Amino acid sequence: MATLADIGVSAALNILGAFVFLIAFAILRLQPFNDRVYFPKWYLKGLRDSPTHGGAFVRKFVNLDFRSYIRFLNWMPEALKMPEPELIEHAGLDSAVYLRIYLIGLKIFVPIALVAWSVLVPVNWTNDTLDVAIKISNVTASDIDKLSISNVPLKSQRFWTHVVMAYAFTFWTCYVLLKEYEKVANLRLQFVASEKRRPDQFTVLVRNVPPDPDESVSELVEHFFLVNHPNHYLTHQVVVNANKLAKLVKKKKKLQNWLDYYQLKHSRNNSKRPMMKTGFLGLWGEKVDGIDYHISEIEKLSKEIAEERERVVSDPKAIMPAAFVSFNSRWGAAVCAQTQQTRNPTLWLTEWASEPRDVYWQNLAIPYVSLSVRRLIMGVAFFFLTFFFMIPIAIVQSFASIEGIEKAVPFLRPVIEAKFIKSVIQGFLPGIALKLFLIFLPTILMIMSKFEGFISLSSLERRAATRYYLFNFVNVFLGSIIAGSAFEQLNSFLKQSANDIPKTIGIAIPKKATFFITYIMVDGWAGIAAEILMLKPLIIFHLKNFFLVKTEKDREEAMDPGSLGFNIGEPRIQFYFLLGLVYATVTPLLLPFIIVFFALAYVVFRHQHFGRMSIDVL
């Protein structure tokens, strides 16, 4: 069981790690060759020029201005000083609202922590329940447990303090959420009112159009809306299965990009025609003129695209029973999107159309009747994924402890029993082991969401986020609280009464406070600080820049500004809210660690949205 000393060692390691990440970022962001990685949105808006265009060769890659290194932490005030209206204009409403969630965490937990430490910690600490239990029953407990509700005797009148505080914390949380909801609602109304008109604001997606032997889908849609919405219907566009056409267009864009590259290369040296090999990656094959070859290939592909376009339009099998219907007013579109169109609730289903950039076009071709089957399959798959994930998590957690390691590798016992190594294992290893084990989960959940057939990127992220949180709740929260292996947990739950399960969980919650503290420090301190480095975009950009970038357009595509990462960030926020509210009255010692997470995350993501991200689909 981790002690205060173990928590101190873990805190020192994670603070050191966070500090190293922040220093590394502060230095990397000053280097000219990283400028497009950390400020892509500014380049795409034309507000920033590349610092690598002129000057000495070394200056194109390394910042030799030593005065800038003295001010290497200036990024913090720069990110924080941007007013919210300017942030909304720069990065979008979603980014501003997302950042406000971290402020909500501070508004909720800072007052709760002050009250809990002023009232509950003295109430818990001034008992001797655990001291007596240690002497009589040889119970294992640490100083952390003495600060928790575990140190209060059974049936003590002091429990009323915890009950009153639980109601007070709940009331305060609801009050803050209500006030914040009002502010966000006003922000959204102002944003929508000031926004320029967009086609998606007047458009509705209608699905499951019933077949008619006498009319095509297009004629049927037009007739239906002229009859039922005569004053507001404007036009429509039938959905077609053009996935093959999209692949051909993508291939043509790639060839056109190569043609631009060879033409640029030829313009720099008119005396020599650029040559290439037609084999794999240009490593072998017939040697041909690069410009003539790509012009010929583009012409062939253009003909193929025209033929495929004609086939898509004329082939009844390519036409899907769905359409985008546009209206002449927002009111007409809103009425259509939010009302049932016929007596049969399974036909003529309407919903708001997403922005073109938010549509996941591949899934539009999925027949509506198969969506229920797909979602049932993924629901069952998610259940088994969640349940069986307990087994490897339990195994990893068992090895990430003193007893587990000594049992697996007994010859390491002398090393493990060293005071510092023991503190590292108990205070640091469990959190990092769990963090590493869950690293691929968001990708798996996103693939499952795509298979379900959602037609917008935002809905894909929402479904993946929901399942990520449920997974964390079951496996990380409940699975970590209930001690023992996965099979022992299953056996315990099957044998005991359903009424005893809450009692079992309630007894176990205070015991796991130290584990969650270490997890918060690994994931919420060092993990958040590591995110500001943006290692994945940094590595991908430089790999693309070295191997794939041939034109300025390639360079723009390589510096993808990214998105909110809603499917990962939002479940993490919810999980920390869960931990904070659960442990506020149980083990108040955990609250300062939660507060540090929200404060650090706000600063880090404020900079991320300041320099990189932009998405506004609310």
C-alpha positions in Angstrom: 0.0 0.0 0.0 1.4 3.4 -1.0 2.3 5.8 1.8 2.7 9.5 1.8 6.4 9.1 1.1 5.5 7.0 -2.0 3.1 9.6 -3.2 5.8 12.3 -2.6 8.2 10.3 -4.8 5.6 9.9 -7.5 4.7 13.6 -7.4 8.4 14.5 -7.7 8.9 12.2 -10.7 5.7 13.4 -12.5 6.5 17.1 -11.7 10.0 16.6 -13.1 8.5 14.8 -16.2 6.0 17.6 -16.7 8.8 20.2 -16.3 11.0 18.4 -18.8 8.1 18.3 -21.4 7.3 22.0 -21.0 11.0 23.0 -21.3 11.4 20.8 -24.4 8.3 22.3 -25.9 9.5 25.9 -25.1 12.7 25.1 -27.0 11.3 23.2 -29.9 8.6 25.8 -30.7 11.4 28.4 -31.1 13.1 26.5 -33.9 12.2 27.6 -37.4 11.8 24.1 -38.8 9.0 23.4 -36.3 7.1 26.6 -36.9 4.5 25.0 -39.2 3.9 22.2 -36.6 3.0 24.5 -33.7 1.3 27.3 -35.6 -0.4 25.6 -38.6 -3.7 27.6 -38.3 -1.8 30.9 -38.5 -0.1 29.7 -41.8 -3.4 28.5 -43.3 -5.0 31.9 -42.5 -2.0 33.7 -44.0 -1.2 35.4 -40.7 2.3 34.0 -40.4 5.2 33.6 -42.8 7.8 30.9 -42.8 11.0 32.0 -41.0 13.0 29.6 -43.2 12.8 31.5 -46.5 15.9 33.6 -46.2 19.1 34.0 -44.3 22.0 31.7 -43.6 21.5 27.9 -44.0 21.8 27.2 -40.3 19.2 29.9 -39.4 16.6 28.2 -41.5 16.6 25.3 -39.0 18.0 26.6 -35.7 17.0 29.8 -33.9 20.3 31.5 -33.1 18.7 34.5 -31.3 19.7 33.7 -27.7 17.4 36.5 -26.4 14.4 34.4 -27.5 15.5 31.6 -25.2 15.4 33.9 -22.2 11.7 34.5 -22.9 11.0 30.8 -23.7 8.0 30.7 -21.3 6.3 33.7 -23.0 3.9 31.2 -24.7 1.9 30.9 -21.4 0.8 34.5 -21.1 0.4 34.7 -24.9 -2.1 31.8 -24.8 -3.9 33.1 -21.8 -4.3 36.7 -22.8 -6.4 36.2 -25.9 -10.0 37.3 -25.1 -12.8 34.7 -25.5 -14.5 36.5 -28.4 -11.2 36.6 -30.3 -10.6 32.9 -29.4 -14.1 32.1 -30.8 -13.3 34.0 -34.0 -9.9 32.3 -34.3 -10.6 28.7 -33.3 -14.4 28.4 -33.3 -17.1 28.1 -30.7 -16.4 24.5 -29.9 -12.9 25.3 -28.9 -14.0 28.0 -26.5 -16.7 25.9 -24.9 -14.3 23.0 -24.6 -11.8 25.2 -22.7 -14.6 26.4 -20.4 -15.0 22.9 -19.2 -11.6 23.0 -17.6 -12.6 26.3 -15.9 -15.8 24.6 -14.7 -13.6 22.0 -13.0 -11.6 24.8 -11.2 -14.8 26.6 -10.2 -16.3 23.4 -8.8 -13.3 21.8 -7.1 -11.3 24.8 -5.7 -14.2 25.8 -3.2 -14.9 22.1 -2.5 -11.3 21.5 -1.7 -11.1 24.5 0.6 -14.2 23.4 2.5 -13.2 19.7 2.6 -9.8 20.4 3.9 -11.1 22.8 6.5 -14.0 20.6 7.7 -13.6 16.9 6.7 -9.8 16.4 7.0 -9.8 17.5 10.8 -12.9 15.3 11.4 -11.2 12.3 9.8 -7.7 12.9 11.2 -8.8 13.3 14.9 -10.0 9.7 15.2 -7.9 6.7 16.2 -10.0 4.0 14.5 -7.2 2.8 12.2 -4.6 3.0 14.9 -6.6 0.7 17.1 -7.4 -1.6 14.2 -3.7 -1.9 13.3 -2.8 -2.9 16.9 -5.7 -5.3 17.4 -6.3 -6.9 14.0 -3.0 -6.3 12.2 -4.8 -4.2 9.6 -2.6 -2.5 7.0 -3.2 1.2 6.7 -1.2 4.3 5.8 -1.3 8.0 6.8 -3.4 8.6 3.7 -6.1 6.4 5.1 -6.1 8.4 8.3 -7.2 11.4 6.3 -10.1 9.5 4.8 -13.5 8.5 6.0 -12.0 5.0 6.8 -10.7 6.5 10.1 -14.2 7.4 11.3 -15.7 4.7 13.7 -18.8 2.9 12.6 -22.1 4.5 13.6 -20.2 7.7 14.7 -22.1 11.0 14.8 -19.3 12.4 12.8 -20.7 10.8 9.7 -23.3 13.5 9.7 -20.5 15.9 8.7 -19.9 13.8 5.6 -23.6 13.6 4.8 -24.0 17.4 5.0 -20.9 18.0 3.0 -22.0 15.5 0.3 -25.3 17.5 -0.1 -23.4 20.8 0.0 -20.9 19.7 -2.7 -23.8 18.3 -4.9 -25.7 21.6 -4.6 -22.6 23.7 -5.4 -21.8 21.5 -8.4 -25.4 21.8 -9.8 -25.3 25.5 -9.2 -22.1 26.0 -11.1 -23.3 23.8 -14.0 -26.6 25.7 -14.2 -24.8 29.1 -14.4 -22.3 27.8 -16.9 -25.1 26.3 -19.1 -26.7 29.7 -19.2 -23.4 31.3 -20.3 -22.7 28.7 -23.0 -26.3 28.9 -24.3 -25.9 32.7 -24.7 -22.6 32.2 -26.4 -24.1 29.8 -28.9 -27.0 32.1 -29.6 -24.7 35.0 -30.2 -22.5 32.8 -32.4 -25.3 31.6 -34.6 -26.9 35.1 -34.8 -23.6 36.7 -35.9 -22.6 33.9 -38.3 -22.8 34.1 -42.0 -25.5 32.0 -43.7 -24.4 28.5 -44.6 -26.2 25.9 -46.8 -26.3 23.4 -44.0 -28.4 25.8 -41.9 -31.2 25.4 -44.5 -30.7 21.7 -45.3 -32.1 18.5 -43.9 -31.0 14.9 -44.5 -34.0 12.6 -45.3 -33.4 8.9 -45.1 -35.3 5.7 -45.7 -37.3 7.0 -48.6 -39.8 4.2 -49.5 -39.4 2.7 -53.0 -42.0 3.5 -55.7 -42.3 1.5 -58.9 -43.6 4.6 -60.8 -41.1 7.3 -59.7 -37.4 7.6 -59.2 -36.0 8.5 -55.8 -35.4 12.1 -57.0 -39.0 12.5 -58.3 -40.4 10.9 -55.2 -38.5 13.3 -52.9 -39.5 16.3 -54.9 -43.2 15.3 -55.0 -43.3 14.5 -51.3 -41.8 17.8 -50.2 -43.8 19.9 -52.6 -47.0 18.4 -51.1 -46.0 18.5 -47.4 -43.8 21.6 -47.4 -45.0 23.7 -50.3 -44.1 27.1 -48.9 -40.6 26.3 -47.8 -39.2 23.5 -50.1 -36.5 24.8 -52.4 -34.5 21.9 -53.9 -32.9 18.6 -53.2 -29.8 16.4 -54.0 -30.2 12.7 -54.0 -27.5 10.7 -52.2 -25.6 8.3 -54.5 -23.0 5.7 -53.8 -20.0 7.5 -55.2 -17.2 5.9 -53.1 -15.5 4.5 -56.2 -15.7 7.9 -57.9 -14.2 9.6 -54.8 -11.2 7.2 -54.9 -10.7 8.0 -58.6 -10.8 11.8 -57.9 -8.4 11.3 -55.0 -6.0 9.4 -57.3 -6.3 12.2 -59.9 -5.4 14.8 -57.3 -2.3 12.8 -56.4 -1.2 12.6 -60.0 -1.9 16.3 -60.5 0.3 17.0 -57.5 3.2 14.9 -59.1 2.7 16.8 -62.4 3.0 20.1 -60.6 6.2 18.8 -58.9 7.8 17.8 -62.2 6.8 21.0 -64.0 8.3 23.0 -61.1 11.4 20.9 -61.3 11.6 21.5 -65.1 11.1 25.3 -64.7 14.2 25.4 -62.5 16.3 23.6 -65.2 14.9 24.0 -68.7 17.8 22.3 -70.3 16.8 18.9 -68.9 13.5 17.1 -68.9 12.6 15.4 -65.6 12.7 11.6 -65.8 11.1 8.9 -63.6 10.6 5.2 -63.3 7.1 3.8 -63.6 7.6 1.0 -61.0 6.9 0.9 -57.3 7.9 4.1 -55.6 10.0 4.9 -58.7 12.6 2.4 -57.7 12.3 0.3 -60.9 10.4 0.0 -64.2 10.5 1.8 -67.5 12.2 5.2 -67.5 9.9 7.9 -68.9 9.5 11.6 -69.1 7.8 12.6 -65.8 5.7 15.5 -67.3 4.5 13.6 -70.4 3.7 10.5 -68.3 1.6 12.2 -65.8 -0.3 14.3 -68.4 -1.1 11.0 -70.2 -2.2 9.3 -66.9 -4.4 12.3 -65.9 -6.1 12.3 -69.3 -6.9 8.5 -69.0 -8.1 9.0 -65.4 -10.3 12.0 -66.4 -12.1 9.8 -69.0 -12.5 7.1 -66.4 -13.9 9.6 -63.9 -16.4 10.9 -66.5 -17.6 7.4 -67.2 -17.9 6.6 -63.5 -19.9 9.8 -63.0 -22.3 8.8 -65.8 -22.7 5.4 -64.3 -23.4 6.7 -60.8 -26.1 9.1 -62.1 -27.8 6.5 -64.4 -27.4 3.3 -62.4 -30.5 2.8 -60.1 -28.4 0.6 -57.8 -26.1 3.5 -57.1 -28.9 5.8 -56.0 -29.5 5.5 -52.3 -33.0 6.0 -50.7 -31.8 9.3 -49.1 -31.4 13.0 -50.1 -30.3 16.4 -48.9 -33.3 18.6 -49.0 -32.9 22.4 -48.9 -35.5 25.0 -47.7 -35.8 28.7 -48.3 -35.8 29.5 -44.6 -34.2 28.2 -41.4 -37.6 27.9 -39.8 -38.8 25.5 -42.6 -35.7 23.4 -42.2 -36.0 23.3 -38.4 -39.7 22.2 -38.6 -38.8 19.4 -41.1 -35.8 18.2 -39.1 -37.6 18.0 -35.8 -41.0 16.5 -36.8 -42.2 13.1 -37.9 -43.1 13.3 -41.6 -45.6 10.3 -42.0 -47.7 8.0 -39.9 -45.1 5.3 -40.3 -42.2 6.3 -38.0 -39.7 4.2 -39.9 -40.1 6.1 -43.2 -39.0 9.6 -44.4 -36.7 10.0 -41.4 -35.3 13.6 -41.2 -32.4 15.1 -39.3 -30.3 18.2 -39.6 -27.6 18.0 -42.3 -24.1 18.4 -41.2 -21.6 20.8 -42.6 -19.9 19.4 -45.7 -16.6 19.2 -43.9 -18.3 17.3 -41.1 -20.0 14.7 -43.2 -18.4 11.2 -43.2 -19.2 10.5 -46.8 -18.2 6.8 -46.9 -21.1 5.9 -44.5 -23.8 7.7 -46.6 -23.8 4.7 -48.9 -24.8 2.3 -46.1 -28.4 1.2 -46.4 -30.5 2.5 -43.5 -32.1 -0.9 -42.8 -28.6 -2.3 -42.0 -27.8 0.4 -39.4 -29.7 -1.3 -36.6 -28.0 -4.6 -37.2 -24.6 -2.9 -37.3 -25.2 -1.1 -34.0 -26.5 -4.2 -32.3 -23.3 -6.0 -33.4 -21.1 -3.2 -32.1 -23.1 -3.0 -28.9 -22.4 -6.7 -28.2 -18.8 -6.3 -29.2 -18.3 -3.3 -26.9 -19.9 -5.3 -24.0 -17.4 -8.2 -24.5 -14.5 -5.7 -25.0 -15.3 -4.0 -21.8 -15.8 -7.2 -19.8 -12.9 -9.1 -21.1 -10.5 -6.1 -20.8 -10.8 -6.6 -17.1 -8.6 -9.7 -17.4 -5.5 -8.1 -18.9 -6.0 -4.9 -16.8 -6.1 -7.1 -13.7 -3.0 -9.0 -14.8 -1.1 -5.8 -15.5 -2.2 -4.2 -12.3 -1.1 -7.3 -10.3 2.4 -7.1 -11.8 2.6 -3.3 -11.2 2.9 -3.9 -7.4 5.5 -5.0 -5.0 3.9 -8.3 -4.3 3.2 -9.0 -8.0 6.7 -8.3 -9.1 8.3 -10.3 -6.3 6.1 -13.2 -7.1 6.9 -13.1 -10.9 10.6 -12.4 -10.5 11.7 -13.4 -7.0 15.4 -12.9 -7.7 14.7 -9.1 -7.9 13.5 -8.9 -4.3 16.7 -7.3 -2.9 16.5 -4.5 -5.5 12.7 -4.0 -5.1 12.9 -3.7 -1.4 15.2 -0.7 -1.6 13.4 2.3 -0.2 13.5 4.5 -3.3 12.7 1.7 -5.8 9.8 0.6 -3.6 8.4 4.1 -3.6 8.7 4.3 -7.3 6.9 1.0 -7.9 4.1 1.8 -5.4 3.6 5.4 -6.3 4.4 5.5 -10.1 4.3 2.1 -11.8 0.5 1.3 -11.4 -0.6 4.5 -13.0 1.9 4.3 -15.9 1.0 0.7 -16.5 -2.7 1.4 -16.8 -2.0 4.5 -19.0 0.1 2.4 -21.5 -2.4 -0.4 -21.5 -5.2 1.9 -22.7 -3.2 3.7 -25.3 -4.9 2.0 -28.3 -8.5 2.0 -26.9 -9.6 5.3 -28.5 -8.6 4.1 -32.0 -10.5 0.8 -31.5 -13.6 2.6 -30.4 -13.5 5.1 -33.3 -13.3 2.1 -35.7 -16.3 0.6 -34.1 -18.2 3.9 -34.4 -17.4 4.1 -38.1 -18.7 0.5 -38.6 -22.0 1.5 -36.9 -22.7 3.9 -39.8 -22.8 7.4 -38.3 -22.7 10.0 -41.1 -20.9 12.8 -39.4 -17.4 13.1 -37.9 -18.9 14.8 -34.8 -21.4 12.0 -34.2 -18.5 9.5 -34.6 -16.6 11.3 -32.0 -19.6 11.6 -29.6 -20.2 7.8 -29.8 -16.6 7.0 -29.3 -16.4 9.4 -26.4 -19.5 7.9 -24.7 -18.1 4.4 -24.9 -14.6 5.5 -23.8 -16.1 7.0 -20.7 -18.2 3.9 -20.0 -15.1 1.8 -20.5 -13.2 3.9 -18.0 -16.0 3.8 -15.5 -16.3 0.0 -15.6 -12.7 -1.0 -16.0 -10.6 1.9 -14.6 -12.9 3.0 -11.8 -14.9 0.0 -10.7 -12.3 -2.5 -11.9 -9.5 -0.8 -9.9 -11.7 -0.3 -6.8 -12.7 -4.0 -6.5 -9.5 -5.8 -5.5 -8.4 -9.2 -6.8 -8.2 -10.8 -10.2 -11.0 -10.6 -12.8 -12.2 -14.1 -12.0 -12.2 -13.4 -8.2 -14.3 -10.3 -8.9 -16.7 -12.2 -11.0 -17.0 -15.0 -8.4 -17.6 -12.4 -5.6 -20.3 -10.6 -7.5 -22.1 -13.9 -8.5 -22.2 -15.2 -4.9 -23.2 -12.1 -3.0 -26.6 -10.4 -2.9 -27.2 -7.5 -5.3 -27.9 -5.4 -2.2 -24.3 -6.1 -1.0 -22.6 -4.8 -4.1 -22.8 -1.1 -3.2 -21.5 -1.9 0.3 -18.6 -3.8 -1.2 -17.7 -0.9 -3.5 -18.2 1.6 -0.7 -15.7 -0.2 1.5 -13.2 -0.5 -1.3 -13.3 3.1 -2.5 -11.2 4.7 0.2 -8.6 2.0 -0.1 -8.0 2.9 -3.8 -7.5 6.6 -3.3 -3.7 6.2 -3.5 -3.9 4.4 -6.8 -6.1 7.1 -8.3 -3.8 9.8 -7.0 -0.9 8.1 -8.8 -3.0 7.7 -12.0 -4.0 11.4 -11.9 -0.3 12.4 -11.6 0.7 10.2 -14.5 -2.2 10.9 -16.8 -3.3 14.4 -15.7 0.1 15.9 -14.9 2.9 14.4 -16.9 0.4 13.1 -19.6 -1.1 16.6 -20.2 2.3 18.2 -20.2 3.5 15.7 -22.8 0.6 16.6 -25.1 1.9 20.1 -25.6 4.9 18.6 -27.4 2.5 17.2 -30.0 5.0 14.4 -30.7 2.7 12.6 -33.2 2.1 15.7 -35.4 5.7 16.7 -35.0 7.1 13.4 -36.2 4.5 12.9 -39.0 5.1 16.5 -40.3 8.9 16.0 -40.5 8.5 12.5 -42.1 6.1 13.9 -44.7 8.3 16.9 -45.2 11.4 14.7 -45.8 9.8 11.9 -47.9 6.6 13.2 -49.4 6.4 17.0 -49.7 7.0 18.1 -53.3 4.9 21.2 -53.6 3.6 24.0 -51.3 0.2 22.2 -51.3 1.9 19.1 -49.9 3.4 21.2 -47.2 0.0 22.7 -46.3 -1.5 19.2 -46.1 1.4 18.0 -44.0 0.7 20.6 -41.3 -2.8 19.4 -40.5 -4.1 21.6 -37.6 -6.1 18.7 -36.2 -9.3 18.9 -34.2 -10.4 19.0 -30.6 -9.8 15.3 -30.0 -13.2 15.2 -28.4 -13.4 11.4 -28.3 -10.3 11.3 -26.0 -10.4 14.6 -24.1 -14.1 14.7 -23.1 -14.1 11.2 -21.5 -11.0 12.1 -19.5 -12.6 15.2 -18.2 -15.7 13.3 -17.2 -13.6 10.7 -15.5 -11.8 13.3 -13.4 -15.1 14.9 -12.5 -16.2 11.5 -11.3 -13.1 11.0 -9.2 -13.3 14.4 -7.7 -17.0 14.2 -6.7 -16.7 10.6 -5.4 -13.6 11.3 -3.3 -14.5 14.8 -2.2 -16.2 13.5 1.0 -14.3 10.1 1.1 -10.6 11.1 0.7 -10.3 14.9 0.3 -6.5 14.5 -0.1 -7.2 13.6 -3.8 -8.8 17.0 -4.6 -5.6 19.1 -4.9 -4.3 16.6 -7.5 -7.6 17.1 -9.5 -7.2 20.9 -9.3 -3.6 20.8 -10.6 -4.9 18.7 -13.6 -7.6 21.2 -14.5 -5.3 24.2 -14.2 -2.5 22.6 -16.2 -4.8 21.3 -18.8 -6.4 24.7 -19.3 -3.1 26.3 -19.9 -1.9 23.6 -22.3 -5.1 23.3 -24.3 -5.5 27.0 -24.4 -2.2 27.2 -26.3 -3.1 24.2 -28.5 -6.3 25.9 -29.6 -4.4 29.2 -29.9 -1.9 27.8 -32.4 -3.4 24.7 -34.0 -6.9 23.6 -33.7 -10.1 24.9 -35.3 -13.5 23.3 -35.5 -16.9 25.0 -35.0 -19.8 22.6 -35.6 -22.0 23.4 -32.6 
